[in-house]
Amino acid sequence: MKGRDIVTHCFRRGRLPAVMLLVAAAASRGGCGVVAFPVRTTSAAVKVVPVAGDVVAAPLDVTADVID
C-alpha cells in the first residue's frame, strides 16, 4: 500500500477510534518532553527581558518541571 492508502484505510470501517487510541497511548508514554517544550521555550524567551524576566519565568520553570 502507498502512504496515502494506509491513511485512508485507517478511516474506513470504524478504525478511527482505534487509531486515535493508539496515538494517545504513544503520546502519553513519551510525550511529557513534547508537552513541556513550549513552556520551556517561553520561559527561555521571557528570561531575556531585563528586569521582570526572571520573575515571570519562575512560574513557567516550575510548570515545566511539574509536567516532566
PDB file of N, H, CA, C and O in Angstrom:
ATOM      1  N   MET A   1       0.822  -1.182   0.000  1.00  0.00           N
ATOM      2  CA  MET A   1       0.000   0.000   0.000  1.00  0.00           C
ATOM      3  C   MET A   1       0.866   1.246   0.000  1.00  0.00           C
ATOM      4  O   MET A   1       1.950   1.272   0.583  1.00  0.00           O
ATOM      5  N   LYS A   2       0.377   2.255  -0.652  1.00  0.00           N
ATOM      6  H   LYS A   2      -0.504   2.234  -1.126  1.00  0.00           H
ATOM      7  CA  LYS A   2       1.070   3.531  -0.640  1.00  0.00           C
ATOM      8  C   LYS A   2       0.755   4.256   0.657  1.00  0.00           C
ATOM      9  O   LYS A   2      -0.180   3.887   1.368  1.00  0.00           O
ATOM     10  N   GLY A   3       1.525   5.276   0.965  1.00  0.00           N
ATOM     11  H   GLY A   3       2.284   5.576   0.388  1.00  0.00           H
ATOM     12  CA  GLY A   3       1.345   6.007   2.216  1.00  0.00           C
ATOM     13  C   GLY A   3      -0.039   6.595   2.366  1.00  0.00           C
ATOM     14  O   GLY A   3      -0.631   6.535   3.444  1.00  0.00           O
ATOM     15  N   ARG A   4      -0.561   7.163   1.291  1.00  0.00           N
ATOM     16  H   ARG A   4      -0.081   7.212   0.415  1.00  0.00           H
ATOM     17  CA  ARG A   4      -1.890   7.767   1.355  1.00  0.00           C
ATOM     18  C   ARG A   4      -2.963   6.707   1.534  1.00  0.00           C
ATOM     19  O   ARG A   4      -3.954   6.933   2.229  1.00  0.00           O
ATOM     20  N   ASP A   5      -2.773   5.551   0.912  1.00  0.00           N
ATOM     21  H   ASP A   5      -1.968   5.367   0.348  1.00  0.00           H
ATOM     22  CA  ASP A   5      -3.747   4.470   1.049  1.00  0.00           C
ATOM     23  C   ASP A   5      -3.809   3.951   2.479  1.00  0.00           C
ATOM     24  O   ASP A   5      -4.876   3.561   2.953  1.00  0.00           O
ATOM     25  N   ILE A   6      -2.683   3.944   3.163  1.00  0.00           N
ATOM     26  H   ILE A   6      -1.816   4.261   2.778  1.00  0.00           H
ATOM     27  CA  ILE A   6      -2.664   3.485   4.556  1.00  0.00           C
ATOM     28  C   ILE A   6      -3.460   4.439   5.436  1.00  0.00           C
ATOM     29  O   ILE A   6      -4.194   4.004   6.323  1.00  0.00           O
ATOM     30  N   VAL A   7      -3.317   5.731   5.193  1.00  0.00           N
ATOM     31  H   VAL A   7      -2.721   6.085   4.472  1.00  0.00           H
ATOM     32  CA  VAL A   7      -4.045   6.718   5.985  1.00  0.00           C
ATOM     33  C   VAL A   7      -5.539   6.599   5.745  1.00  0.00           C
ATOM     34  O   VAL A   7      -6.319   6.596   6.698  1.00  0.00           O
ATOM     35  N   THR A   8      -5.951   6.502   4.485  1.00  0.00           N
ATOM     36  H   THR A   8      -5.318   6.505   3.712  1.00  0.00           H
ATOM     37  CA  THR A   8      -7.382   6.395   4.196  1.00  0.00           C
ATOM     38  C   THR A   8      -7.937   5.055   4.668  1.00  0.00           C
ATOM     39  O   THR A   8      -9.119   4.968   5.004  1.00  0.00           O
ATOM     40  N   HIS A   9      -7.116   4.016   4.701  1.00  0.00           N
ATOM     41  H   HIS A   9      -6.157   4.087   4.428  1.00  0.00           H
ATOM     42  CA  HIS A   9      -7.566   2.710   5.184  1.00  0.00           C
ATOM     43  C   HIS A   9      -7.895   2.775   6.682  1.00  0.00           C
ATOM     44  O   HIS A   9      -8.789   2.072   7.154  1.00  0.00           O
ATOM     45  N   CYS A  10      -7.180   3.611   7.416  1.00  0.00           N
ATOM     46  H   CYS A  10      -6.454   4.182   7.033  1.00  0.00           H
ATOM     47  CA  CYS A  10      -7.431   3.747   8.851  1.00  0.00           C
ATOM     48  C   CYS A  10      -8.777   4.391   9.127  1.00  0.00           C
ATOM     49  O   CYS A  10      -9.388   4.136  10.165  1.00  0.00           O
ATOM     50  N   PHE A  11      -9.245   5.231   8.198  1.00  0.00           N
ATOM     51  H   PHE A  11      -8.748   5.439   7.355  1.00  0.00           H
ATOM     52  CA  PHE A  11     -10.509   5.919   8.405  1.00  0.00           C
ATOM     53  C   PHE A  11     -11.708   5.079   7.982  1.00  0.00           C
ATOM     54  O   PHE A  11     -12.845   5.438   8.291  1.00  0.00           O
ATOM     55  N   ARG A  12     -11.487   3.998   7.301  1.00  0.00           N
ATOM     56  H   ARG A  12     -10.564   3.707   7.050  1.00  0.00           H
ATOM     57  CA  ARG A  12     -12.580   3.144   6.857  1.00  0.00           C
ATOM     58  C   ARG A  12     -12.993   2.183   7.952  1.00  0.00           C
ATOM     59  O   ARG A  12     -12.202   1.809   8.817  1.00  0.00           O
ATOM     60  N   ARG A  13     -14.252   1.797   7.889  1.00  0.00           N
ATOM     61  H   ARG A  13     -14.895   2.101   7.186  1.00  0.00           H
ATOM     62  CA  ARG A  13     -14.807   0.735   8.729  1.00  0.00           C
ATOM     63  C   ARG A  13     -14.617   0.965  10.220  1.00  0.00           C
ATOM     64  O   ARG A  13     -14.372   0.015  10.963  1.00  0.00           O
ATOM     65  N   GLY A  14     -14.726   2.204  10.665  1.00  0.00           N
ATOM     66  H   GLY A  14     -14.925   2.976  10.061  1.00  0.00           H
ATOM     67  CA  GLY A  14     -14.689   2.472  12.102  1.00  0.00           C
ATOM     68  C   GLY A  14     -13.341   2.277  12.758  1.00  0.00           C
ATOM     69  O   GLY A  14     -13.284   2.013  13.959  1.00  0.00           O
ATOM     70  N   ARG A  15     -12.279   2.396  12.033  1.00  0.00           N
ATOM     71  H   ARG A  15     -12.326   2.611  11.057  1.00  0.00           H
ATOM     72  CA  ARG A  15     -10.945   2.204  12.612  1.00  0.00           C
ATOM     73  C   ARG A  15     -10.393   3.466  13.242  1.00  0.00           C
ATOM     74  O   ARG A  15      -9.356   3.431  13.903  1.00  0.00           O
ATOM     75  N   LEU A  16     -11.074   4.571  13.043  1.00  0.00           N
ATOM     76  H   LEU A  16     -11.917   4.600  12.506  1.00  0.00           H
ATOM     77  CA  LEU A  16     -10.570   5.833  13.578  1.00  0.00           C
ATOM     78  C   LEU A  16     -10.438   5.811  15.103  1.00  0.00           C
ATOM     79  O   LEU A  16      -9.418   6.274  15.615  1.00  0.00           O
ATOM     80  N   PRO A  17     -11.416   5.299  15.854  1.00  0.00           N
ATOM     81  CA  PRO A  17     -11.221   5.254  17.318  1.00  0.00           C
ATOM     82  C   PRO A  17     -10.003   4.428  17.739  1.00  0.00           C
ATOM     83  O   PRO A  17      -9.305   4.791  18.686  1.00  0.00           O
ATOM     84  N   ALA A  18      -9.752   3.340  17.052  1.00  0.00           N
ATOM     85  H   ALA A  18     -10.319   3.045  16.282  1.00  0.00           H
ATOM     86  CA  ALA A  18      -8.590   2.520  17.393  1.00  0.00           C
ATOM     87  C   ALA A  18      -7.290   3.258  17.087  1.00  0.00           C
ATOM     88  O   ALA A  18      -6.330   3.170  17.853  1.00  0.00           O
ATOM     89  N   VAL A  19      -7.257   3.976  15.984  1.00  0.00           N
ATOM     90  H   VAL A  19      -8.037   4.047  15.362  1.00  0.00           H
ATOM     91  CA  VAL A  19      -6.059   4.733  15.620  1.00  0.00           C
ATOM     92  C   VAL A  19      -5.844   5.867  16.615  1.00  0.00           C
ATOM     93  O   VAL A  19      -4.712   6.126  17.026  1.00  0.00           O
ATOM     94  N   MET A  20      -6.923   6.545  17.005  1.00  0.00           N
ATOM     95  H   MET A  20      -7.842   6.335  16.671  1.00  0.00           H
ATOM     96  CA  MET A  20      -6.802   7.636  17.969  1.00  0.00           C
ATOM     97  C   MET A  20      -6.342   7.117  19.325  1.00  0.00           C
ATOM     98  O   MET A  20      -5.546   7.770  19.999  1.00  0.00           O
ATOM     99  N   LEU A  21      -6.829   5.963  19.725  1.00  0.00           N
ATOM    100  H   LEU A  21      -7.476   5.433  19.178  1.00  0.00           H
ATOM    101  CA  LEU A  21      -6.391   5.364  20.984  1.00  0.00           C
ATOM    102  C   LEU A  21      -4.911   5.015  20.933  1.00  0.00           C
ATOM    103  O   LEU A  21      -4.190   5.231  21.907  1.00  0.00           O
ATOM    104  N   LEU A  22      -4.457   4.487  19.825  1.00  0.00           N
ATOM    105  H   LEU A  22      -5.042   4.312  19.034  1.00  0.00           H
ATOM    106  CA  LEU A  22      -3.044   4.149  19.664  1.00  0.00           C
ATOM    107  C   LEU A  22      -2.166   5.394  19.714  1.00  0.00           C
ATOM    108  O   LEU A  22      -1.114   5.388  20.353  1.00  0.00           O
ATOM    109  N   VAL A  23      -2.591   6.454  19.049  1.00  0.00           N
ATOM    110  H   VAL A  23      -3.446   6.460  18.530  1.00  0.00           H
ATOM    111  CA  VAL A  23      -1.826   7.704  19.053  1.00  0.00           C
ATOM    112  C   VAL A  23      -1.805   8.311  20.457  1.00  0.00           C
ATOM    113  O   VAL A  23      -0.771   8.811  20.900  1.00  0.00           O
ATOM    114  N   ALA A  24      -2.932   8.268  21.152  1.00  0.00           N
ATOM    115  H   ALA A  24      -3.772   7.861  20.792  1.00  0.00           H
ATOM    116  CA  ALA A  24      -2.986   8.809  22.510  1.00  0.00           C
ATOM    117  C   ALA A  24      -2.094   8.013  23.457  1.00  0.00           C
ATOM    118  O   ALA A  24      -1.434   8.590  24.321  1.00  0.00           O
ATOM    119  N   ALA A  25      -2.073   6.698  23.298  1.00  0.00           N
ATOM    120  H   ALA A  25      -2.609   6.229  22.596  1.00  0.00           H
ATOM    121  CA  ALA A  25      -1.217   5.870  24.150  1.00  0.00           C
ATOM    122  C   ALA A  25       0.258   6.165  23.883  1.00  0.00           C
ATOM    123  O   ALA A  25       1.057   6.246  24.816  1.00  0.00           O
ATOM    124  N   ALA A  26       0.615   6.326  22.618  1.00  0.00           N
ATOM    125  H   ALA A  26      -0.034   6.260  21.860  1.00  0.00           H
ATOM    126  CA  ALA A  26       2.009   6.624  22.284  1.00  0.00           C
ATOM    127  C   ALA A  26       2.414   7.998  22.796  1.00  0.00           C
ATOM    128  O   ALA A  26       3.538   8.183  23.263  1.00  0.00           O
ATOM    129  N   ALA A  27       1.510   8.951  22.712  1.00  0.00           N
ATOM    130  H   ALA A  27       0.597   8.800  22.333  1.00  0.00           H
ATOM    131  CA  ALA A  27       1.826  10.304  23.179  1.00  0.00           C
ATOM    132  C   ALA A  27       1.953  10.346  24.697  1.00  0.00           C
ATOM    133  O   ALA A  27       2.777  11.088  25.232  1.00  0.00           O
ATOM    134  N   SER A  28       1.146   9.560  25.386  1.00  0.00           N
ATOM    135  H   SER A  28       0.476   8.958  24.952  1.00  0.00           H
ATOM    136  CA  SER A  28       1.224   9.587  26.845  1.00  0.00           C
ATOM    137  C   SER A  28       2.483   8.914  27.369  1.00  0.00           C
ATOM    138  O   SER A  28       2.944   9.234  28.465  1.00  0.00           O
ATOM    139  N   ARG A  29       3.032   8.005  26.617  1.00  0.00           N
ATOM    140  H   ARG A  29       2.657   7.745  25.727  1.00  0.00           H
ATOM    141  CA  ARG A  29       4.246   7.307  27.061  1.00  0.00           C
ATOM    142  C   ARG A  29       5.485   8.181  26.931  1.00  0.00           C
ATOM    143  O   ARG A  29       6.343   8.158  27.814  1.00  0.00           O
ATOM    144  N   GLY A  30       5.598   8.936  25.872  1.00  0.00           N
ATOM    145  H   GLY A  30       4.902   8.954  25.155  1.00  0.00           H
ATOM    146  CA  GLY A  30       6.821   9.708  25.669  1.00  0.00           C
ATOM    147  C   GLY A  30       6.566  11.169  25.388  1.00  0.00           C
ATOM    148  O   GLY A  30       7.450  11.864  24.889  1.00  0.00           O
ATOM    149  N   GLY A  31       5.384  11.646  25.694  1.00  0.00           N
ATOM    150  H   GLY A  31       4.665  11.081  26.099  1.00  0.00           H
ATOM    151  CA  GLY A  31       5.021  12.991  25.318  1.00  0.00           C
ATOM    152  C   GLY A  31       5.283  14.059  26.342  1.00  0.00           C
ATOM    153  O   GLY A  31       5.012  15.231  26.078  1.00  0.00           O
ATOM    154  N   CYS A  32       5.797  13.710  27.502  1.00  0.00           N
ATOM    155  H   CYS A  32       6.017  12.758  27.717  1.00  0.00           H
ATOM    156  CA  CYS A  32       5.986  14.721  28.547  1.00  0.00           C
ATOM    157  C   CYS A  32       6.967  15.798  28.092  1.00  0.00           C
ATOM    158  O   CYS A  32       6.728  16.988  28.301  1.00  0.00           O
ATOM    159  N   GLY A  33       8.046  15.392  27.486  1.00  0.00           N
ATOM    160  H   GLY A  33       8.241  14.425  27.316  1.00  0.00           H
ATOM    161  CA  GLY A  33       9.018  16.363  26.997  1.00  0.00           C
ATOM    162  C   GLY A  33       8.456  17.215  25.879  1.00  0.00           C
ATOM    163  O   GLY A  33       8.795  18.391  25.753  1.00  0.00           O
ATOM    164  N   VAL A  34       7.600  16.622  25.069  1.00  0.00           N
ATOM    165  H   VAL A  34       7.325  15.666  25.172  1.00  0.00           H
ATOM    166  CA  VAL A  34       6.971  17.361  23.971  1.00  0.00           C
ATOM    167  C   VAL A  34       5.999  18.396  24.530  1.00  0.00           C
ATOM    168  O   VAL A  34       5.911  19.510  24.014  1.00  0.00           O
ATOM    169  N   VAL A  35       5.278  18.033  25.573  1.00  0.00           N
ATOM    170  H   VAL A  35       5.349  17.128  25.992  1.00  0.00           H
ATOM    171  CA  VAL A  35       4.322  18.964  26.176  1.00  0.00           C
ATOM    172  C   VAL A  35       5.053  20.075  26.918  1.00  0.00           C
ATOM    173  O   VAL A  35       4.604  21.221  26.900  1.00  0.00           O
ATOM    174  N   ALA A  36       6.145  19.766  27.555  1.00  0.00           N
ATOM    175  H   ALA A  36       6.510  18.835  27.569  1.00  0.00           H
ATOM    176  CA  ALA A  36       6.886  20.765  28.330  1.00  0.00           C
ATOM    177  C   ALA A  36       7.722  21.685  27.442  1.00  0.00           C
ATOM    178  O   ALA A  36       8.126  22.760  27.886  1.00  0.00           O
ATOM    179  N   PHE A  37       7.985  21.292  26.216  1.00  0.00           N
ATOM    180  H   PHE A  37       7.657  20.419  25.855  1.00  0.00           H
ATOM    181  CA  PHE A  37       8.844  22.078  25.327  1.00  0.00           C
ATOM    182  C   PHE A  37       8.344  23.514  25.118  1.00  0.00           C
ATOM    183  O   PHE A  37       9.138  24.446  25.251  1.00  0.00           O
ATOM    184  N   PRO A  38       7.059  23.732  24.796  1.00  0.00           N
ATOM    185  CA  PRO A  38       6.620  25.128  24.613  1.00  0.00           C
ATOM    186  C   PRO A  38       6.737  25.961  25.888  1.00  0.00           C
ATOM    187  O   PRO A  38       7.021  27.157  25.824  1.00  0.00           O
ATOM    188  N   VAL A  39       6.523  25.341  27.030  1.00  0.00           N
ATOM    189  H   VAL A  39       6.292  24.370  27.082  1.00  0.00           H
ATOM    190  CA  VAL A  39       6.636  26.073  28.294  1.00  0.00           C
ATOM    191  C   VAL A  39       8.094  26.452  28.542  1.00  0.00           C
ATOM    192  O   VAL A  39       8.385  27.571  28.965  1.00  0.00           O
ATOM    193  N   ARG A  40       8.997  25.530  28.281  1.00  0.00           N
ATOM    194  H   ARG A  40       8.760  24.621  27.937  1.00  0.00           H
ATOM    195  CA  ARG A  40      10.427  25.824  28.469  1.00  0.00           C
ATOM    196  C   ARG A  40      10.915  26.879  27.470  1.00  0.00           C
ATOM    197  O   ARG A  40      11.735  27.732  27.811  1.00  0.00           O
ATOM    198  N   THR A  41      10.411  26.815  26.246  1.00  0.00           N
ATOM    199  H   THR A  41       9.745  26.122  25.969  1.00  0.00           H
ATOM    200  CA  THR A  41      10.797  27.797  25.229  1.00  0.00           C
ATOM    201  C   THR A  41      10.301  29.188  25.617  1.00  0.00           C
ATOM    202  O   THR A  41      11.031  30.172  25.496  1.00  0.00           O
ATOM    203  N   THR A  42       9.069  29.261  26.078  1.00  0.00           N
ATOM    204  H   THR A  42       8.476  28.462  26.177  1.00  0.00           H
ATOM    205  CA  THR A  42       8.520  30.541  26.523  1.00  0.00           C
ATOM    206  C   THR A  42       9.302  31.077  27.715  1.00  0.00           C
ATOM    207  O   THR A  42       9.571  32.275  27.795  1.00  0.00           O
ATOM    208  N   SER A  43       9.662  30.207  28.629  1.00  0.00           N
ATOM    209  H   SER A  43       9.443  29.234  28.564  1.00  0.00           H
ATOM    210  CA  SER A  43      10.435  30.620  29.792  1.00  0.00           C
ATOM    211  C   SER A  43      11.787  31.187  29.373  1.00  0.00           C
ATOM    212  O   SER A  43      12.231  32.211  29.892  1.00  0.00           O
ATOM    213  N   ALA A  44      12.426  30.517  28.439  1.00  0.00           N
ATOM    214  H   ALA A  44      12.065  29.685  28.017  1.00  0.00           H
ATOM    215  CA  ALA A  44      13.727  30.999  27.971  1.00  0.00           C
ATOM    216  C   ALA A  44      13.604  32.347  27.263  1.00  0.00           C
ATOM    217  O   ALA A  44      14.474  33.206  27.408  1.00  0.00           O
ATOM    218  N   ALA A  45      12.547  32.531  26.512  1.00  0.00           N
ATOM    219  H   ALA A  45      11.840  31.833  26.395  1.00  0.00           H
ATOM    220  CA  ALA A  45      12.340  33.813  25.821  1.00  0.00           C
ATOM    221  C   ALA A  45      12.032  34.931  26.807  1.00  0.00           C
ATOM    222  O   ALA A  45      12.475  36.064  26.616  1.00  0.00           O
ATOM    223  N   VAL A  46      11.285  34.628  27.853  1.00  0.00           N
ATOM    224  H   VAL A  46      10.925  33.708  28.008  1.00  0.00           H
ATOM    225  CA  VAL A  46      10.921  35.642  28.840  1.00  0.00           C
ATOM    226  C   VAL A  46      12.126  36.038  29.679  1.00  0.00           C
ATOM    227  O   VAL A  46      12.215  37.184  30.118  1.00  0.00           O
ATOM    228  N   LYS A  47      13.048  35.126  29.909  1.00  0.00           N
ATOM    229  H   LYS A  47      12.976  34.194  29.553  1.00  0.00           H
ATOM    230  CA  LYS A  47      14.229  35.432  30.732  1.00  0.00           C
ATOM    231  C   LYS A  47      15.120  36.499  30.104  1.00  0.00           C
ATOM    232  O   LYS A  47      15.965  37.081  30.785  1.00  0.00           O
ATOM    233  N   VAL A  48      14.937  36.755  28.823  1.00  0.00           N
ATOM    234  H   VAL A  48      14.251  36.283  28.270  1.00  0.00           H
ATOM    235  CA  VAL A  48      15.748  37.754  28.131  1.00  0.00           C
ATOM    236  C   VAL A  48      15.350  39.168  28.549  1.00  0.00           C
ATOM    237  O   VAL A  48      16.165  40.088  28.476  1.00  0.00           O
ATOM    238  N   VAL A  49      14.118  39.345  28.981  1.00  0.00           N
ATOM    239  H   VAL A  49      13.456  38.597  29.040  1.00  0.00           H
ATOM    240  CA  VAL A  49      13.642  40.663  29.406  1.00  0.00           C
ATOM    241  C   VAL A  49      14.453  41.097  30.628  1.00  0.00           C
ATOM    242  O   VAL A  49      14.548  40.338  31.593  1.00  0.00           O
ATOM    243  N   PRO A  50      15.035  42.285  30.612  1.00  0.00           N
ATOM    244  CA  PRO A  50      15.987  42.676  31.645  1.00  0.00           C
ATOM    245  C   PRO A  50      15.487  42.660  33.089  1.00  0.00           C
ATOM    246  O   PRO A  50      16.121  42.014  33.923  1.00  0.00           O
ATOM    247  N   VAL A  51      14.407  43.321  33.425  1.00  0.00           N
ATOM    248  H   VAL A  51      13.892  43.846  32.748  1.00  0.00           H
ATOM    249  CA  VAL A  51      14.040  43.473  34.830  1.00  0.00           C
ATOM    250  C   VAL A  51      13.079  42.388  35.290  1.00  0.00           C
ATOM    251  O   VAL A  51      13.323  41.735  36.304  1.00  0.00           O
ATOM    252  N   ALA A  52      12.008  42.192  34.567  1.00  0.00           N
ATOM    253  H   ALA A  52      11.810  42.723  33.743  1.00  0.00           H
ATOM    254  CA  ALA A  52      10.944  41.291  35.022  1.00  0.00           C
ATOM    255  C   ALA A  52      11.084  39.878  34.471  1.00  0.00           C
ATOM    256  O   ALA A  52      10.251  39.022  34.767  1.00  0.00           O
ATOM    257  N   GLY A  53      12.087  39.622  33.702  1.00  0.00           N
ATOM    258  H   GLY A  53      12.764  40.318  33.461  1.00  0.00           H
ATOM    259  CA  GLY A  53      12.222  38.322  33.052  1.00  0.00           C
ATOM    260  C   GLY A  53      12.307  37.149  34.004  1.00  0.00           C
ATOM    261  O   GLY A  53      11.606  36.154  33.826  1.00  0.00           O
ATOM    262  N   ASP A  54      13.151  37.252  35.007  1.00  0.00           N
ATOM    263  H   ASP A  54      13.721  38.061  35.152  1.00  0.00           H
ATOM    264  CA  ASP A  54      13.311  36.147  35.955  1.00  0.00           C
ATOM    265  C   ASP A  54      12.064  35.938  36.806  1.00  0.00           C
ATOM    266  O   ASP A  54      11.730  34.807  37.159  1.00  0.00           O
ATOM    267  N   VAL A  55      11.384  37.017  37.132  1.00  0.00           N
ATOM    268  H   VAL A  55      11.655  37.936  36.845  1.00  0.00           H
ATOM    269  CA  VAL A  55      10.178  36.913  37.947  1.00  0.00           C
ATOM    270  C   VAL A  55       9.065  36.215  37.173  1.00  0.00           C
ATOM    271  O   VAL A  55       8.357  35.370  37.720  1.00  0.00           O
ATOM    272  N   VAL A  56       8.916  36.568  35.915  1.00  0.00           N
ATOM    273  H   VAL A  56       9.492  37.254  35.471  1.00  0.00           H
ATOM    274  CA  VAL A  56       7.866  35.968  35.089  1.00  0.00           C
ATOM    275  C   VAL A  56       8.233  34.540  34.709  1.00  0.00           C
ATOM    276  O   VAL A  56       7.345  33.699  34.573  1.00  0.00           O
ATOM    277  N   ALA A  57       9.501  34.248  34.536  1.00  0.00           N
ATOM    278  H   ALA A  57      10.223  34.931  34.646  1.00  0.00           H
ATOM    279  CA  ALA A  57       9.927  32.925  34.099  1.00  0.00           C
ATOM    280  C   ALA A  57       9.890  31.888  35.218  1.00  0.00           C
ATOM    281  O   ALA A  57       9.819  30.691  34.938  1.00  0.00           O
ATOM    282  N   ALA A  58       9.934  32.313  36.466  1.00  0.00           N
ATOM    283  H   ALA A  58       9.991  33.285  36.694  1.00  0.00           H
ATOM    284  CA  ALA A  58       9.945  31.361  37.585  1.00  0.00           C
ATOM    285  C   ALA A  58       8.730  30.438  37.599  1.00  0.00           C
ATOM    286  O   ALA A  58       8.906  29.227  37.735  1.00  0.00           O
ATOM    287  N   PRO A  59       7.497  30.954  37.465  1.00  0.00           N
ATOM    288  CA  PRO A  59       6.353  30.030  37.433  1.00  0.00           C
ATOM    289  C   PRO A  59       6.356  29.125  36.212  1.00  0.00           C
ATOM    290  O   PRO A  59       5.892  27.987  36.273  1.00  0.00           O
ATOM    291  N   LEU A  60       6.878  29.634  35.106  1.00  0.00           N
ATOM    292  H   LEU A  60       7.255  30.559  35.056  1.00  0.00           H
ATOM    293  CA  LEU A  60       6.960  28.794  33.901  1.00  0.00           C
ATOM    294  C   LEU A  60       7.936  27.637  34.104  1.00  0.00           C
ATOM    295  O   LEU A  60       7.683  26.517  33.659  1.00  0.00           O
ATOM    296  N   ASP A  61       9.047  27.913  34.777  1.00  0.00           N
ATOM    297  H   ASP A  61       9.252  28.823  35.138  1.00  0.00           H
ATOM    298  CA  ASP A  61      10.003  26.837  35.072  1.00  0.00           C
ATOM    299  C   ASP A  61       9.403  25.775  35.997  1.00  0.00           C
ATOM    300  O   ASP A  61       9.624  24.577  35.815  1.00  0.00           O
ATOM    301  N   VAL A  62       8.651  26.231  36.977  1.00  0.00           N
ATOM    302  H   VAL A  62       8.471  27.203  37.125  1.00  0.00           H
ATOM    303  CA  VAL A  62       8.002  25.287  37.902  1.00  0.00           C
ATOM    304  C   VAL A  62       6.975  24.449  37.153  1.00  0.00           C
ATOM    305  O   VAL A  62       6.867  23.243  37.376  1.00  0.00           O
ATOM    306  N   THR A  63       6.223  25.091  36.265  1.00  0.00           N
ATOM    307  H   THR A  63       6.311  26.070  36.084  1.00  0.00           H
ATOM    308  CA  THR A  63       5.211  24.369  35.480  1.00  0.00           C
ATOM    309  C   THR A  63       5.868  23.316  34.594  1.00  0.00           C
ATOM    310  O   THR A  63       5.378  22.190  34.510  1.00  0.00           O
ATOM    311  N   ALA A  64       6.959  23.663  33.939  1.00  0.00           N
ATOM    312  H   ALA A  64       7.357  24.578  34.007  1.00  0.00           H
ATOM    313  CA  ALA A  64       7.654  22.696  33.082  1.00  0.00           C
ATOM    314  C   ALA A  64       8.220  21.535  33.905  1.00  0.00           C
ATOM    315  O   ALA A  64       8.212  20.393  33.448  1.00  0.00           O
ATOM    316  N   ASP A  65       8.707  21.817  35.102  1.00  0.00           N
ATOM    317  H   ASP A  65       8.714  22.746  35.474  1.00  0.00           H
ATOM    318  CA  ASP A  65       9.206  20.757  35.969  1.00  0.00           C
ATOM    319  C   ASP A  65       8.082  19.808  36.398  1.00  0.00           C
ATOM    320  O   ASP A  65       8.280  18.596  36.476  1.00  0.00           O
ATOM    321  N   VAL A  66       6.910  20.367  36.673  1.00  0.00           N
ATOM    322  H   VAL A  66       6.748  21.352  36.610  1.00  0.00           H
ATOM    323  CA  VAL A  66       5.772  19.533  37.061  1.00  0.00           C
ATOM    324  C   VAL A  66       5.332  18.665  35.892  1.00  0.00           C
ATOM    325  O   VAL A  66       4.980  17.503  36.095  1.00  0.00           O
ATOM    326  N   ILE A  67       5.343  19.190  34.692  1.00  0.00           N
ATOM    327  H   ILE A  67       5.629  20.134  34.527  1.00  0.00           H
ATOM    328  CA  ILE A  67       4.952  18.419  33.508  1.00  0.00           C
ATOM    329  C   ILE A  67       5.921  17.253  33.310  1.00  0.00           C
ATOM    330  O   ILE A  67       5.502  16.136  33.006  1.00  0.00           O
ATOM    331  N   ASP A  68       7.218  17.518  33.484  1.00  0.00           N
ATOM    332  H   ASP A  68       7.559  18.425  33.731  1.00  0.00           H
ATOM    333  CA  ASP A  68       8.202  16.441  33.309  1.00  0.00           C
ATOM    334  C   ASP A  68       8.075  15.462  34.456  1.00  0.00           C
ATOM    335  O   ASP A  68       8.808  14.475  34.509  1.00  0.00           O
TER     336      ASP A  68
END
